[in-house]
Amino acid sequence: MSNTRYSHVGTYNVYEYDYEPKDYVGTLDWFNIAKCARERMTERCGNIHEWRGERRSFYTAIQKMDAQSKYLLD
């Protein structure tokens, strides 16, 4: 795969990142998606419609992560 440039336009600056897209979404990726959705749920607590959408994203990511099949290696 080739590298892709991503631009994020902030309030005061434009940030550019290079990244290489992946063919799959792994367990840690789903965990990060769930974490971000949970943060957005907190931010959108005043708007029930957006909050419900983020809640759906959160629970979908948790299900995709399939946490029950993971074991701790002590």
C-alpha positions, 0 to 999 in steps of 0.5 A: 500500500502507499502512504496517504496524507491526511490534513486536519484543519484546526481553529488556528493551524492545519496539521498534516499526517502521513499514514498507511491505510490498513486492510483490516480493523484489529482488536486494538483498533476497535478498542480505540474506536470505542474509546473515541465514541465514549468521549464523543458521548460525553461531549454530546450529552446535551443533544440526545440524537447525536448522543444516541448515534455515538452510543450505537458506535460505542456498542458496535465497536465493543461487539466487534472487539469480541472481548470475551474471546481474549485472555490475559497472559499472566 
